[in-house]
Each structure stands twice: as structure tokens, then as C-alpha cells.
Amino acid sequence: MTRDQEPPYEAVVFDCDSTLSSVEGIDELAGAQAEAVSELTRRAMDGEVPLDEVYGRRLEMIQPDKAALERIAARYVETLVPGIEEVFETLRRAGKRLCIVSGGLLPAVSAVADALGVDRAEVFAVDLYFDADGKYAGFQEDSPLARSGGKLEVLEAIASKTEAGRVALVGDGVTDLEALPAISRFVAWGGVVHRDEVHQRSHCSTDGPDARELLPFLLSDHELASLSQTAPNA
């Protein structure tokens, strides 16, 4: 495992499903296929099978249309984890670059970004294509986030464009562990789902139900003290 580097960091990156939101978007889309799709998702997130083997397969099973994506986008926002809005506001006040890197579907993940005030240029996910009637017409097959190893590629690009390259990542799945060589710290967040391997291989972890418990892992004591002195209600 790469050496843990303590804060401060220039950028903080978050996974989306089961990290920012308490749902797995692809599973929410599944409908009658929910049991089979959920099992494929679990196997990929637990590292039992490569993501590439299940990504397109799940979408072909579901055939999600544009209206379904709009419903899932709303569902994501409805199920933001407790305290996450304050976490983003605090990190923003600390001057951090905020990014979302997810193997989820871009139209839905972008809704989360909007809710949390993240620039859409800092959102990395897998796009979907629809025909003129709004029916499913395929997905962004060349996206690195639709295959194993893709998160490392995206995090390397983020680090290369971040001053000093100091980046922290918050996530819950085995795919997040792929990014370890590119980041300064990986925080395993088990507030929604606890995965033993992810926590064991992380630099640090927390299972607390409130996302604000992440802040001491992402900000230095000096930053936290400075922010408390300049808080709006201080």
C-alpha cells in the first residue's frame, strides 16, 4: 500500500454511489431485474469480478431510458448521506478543489454535483446515449470508469492538474482502491456499506453515520481551527 500522507490536500475526490448517496443508482434502475443486477454490482464492488465484465451487461439487462435516468437523478439527491452538504461547504471554504469520480451514470451523478455545488467540469462518470424517443441507445464504452483500473487513470489525471499533486479520495468500493498509487490518502467511508477489504487496505476509515466525521481525515488541525474561527455563525 502507498504511504499515507497527512493533510493538507489541494483536492478532495469523492465516489458517488454508497458514498455521497445511500443508493446504488444502477440497482435503483433495475426494476424487475433488481436481484440479478444487484448481485452483479455487489460482486464488482467486492472485487470478485472485474468491472468490465458486468458494466455493459447490467445496462443491456435494464435498457434504461431518459425518463428513468431523470428519476434516478432525483433519487440520488433525495438520499444524500447525512452531513455531506456541510462537508462540501467546509471543504469549499478551505479552498479545496472538489471532484466526483464515479462508475455511475453521468446524467444522475451530475444531479448530485449540482446539489453539492460541484462544477460539472469536475464530474467524471459514464455517459449514456438515447435515441430521439428517449430510449436507451448505449453507453460510453470508451470511458475508463466502465472498466477495472479506470479510477487510477482518472485520479492520475486529476493529480497531474492539481498543485503539488496532493489528492485525497473518499470511497466505499474495491474500485476506489485502484487509485491508491495516484493519491495521498484514501479514506474508506462505511457510512452506507462496510466492505472489510476496502477498510483493511485504506489509509484510514470511518463507519460513522454522519459524513461530517470525514472532515478530520481531510483537513489538518490548523485548517479546522482556522475554519472554526471564520465560520458564518462564529
C-alpha positions, 0 to 999 in steps of 0.5 A: 500500500502507498504511504499515507500522507497527512493533510493538507490536500489541494483536492478532495475526490469523492465516489458517488454511489454508497458514498455521497448517496445511500443508493446504488443508482444502477440497482435503483434502475433495475426494476424487475431485474433488481436481484440479478443486477444487484448481485452483479454490482455487489460482486464488482464492488467486492472485487470478485469480478472485474468491472468490465465484465458486468458494466455493459451487461447490467445496462443491456439487462435494464435498457434504461431510458431518459425518463428513468435516468431523470428519476434516478437523478432525483433519487440520488439527491433525495438520499444524500448521506447525512452531513455531506452538504456541510462537508462540501461547504467546509471543504469549499471554504478551505479552498479545496478543489472538489471532484466526483469520480464515479462508475455511475451514470453521468446524467444522475451523478451530475444531479448530485454535483449540482446539489453539492455545488460541484462544477460539472467540469469536475464530474467524471462518470459514464455517459449514456446515449438515447435515441430521439424517443428517449430510449436507451441507445448505449453507453460510453464504452470508451470511458475508463470508469466502465472498466477495472483500473479506470479510477487510477487513470482518472485520479492520475489525471486529476493529480497531474492538474492539481498543485503539488499533486496532493489528492485525497479520495473518499470511497466505499468500493474495491474500485476506489482502491485502484487509485491508491498509487495516484493519491495521498490518502484514501479514506474508506467511508462505511457510512452506507456499506462496510466492505472489510477489504476496502477498510483493511487496505485504506489509509484510514476509515470511518463507519460513522453515520454522519459524513461530517466525521470525514472532515478530520481525515481531510483537513489538518488541525490548523485548517479546522481551527482556522475554519472554526474561527471564520465560520458564518455563525462564529 
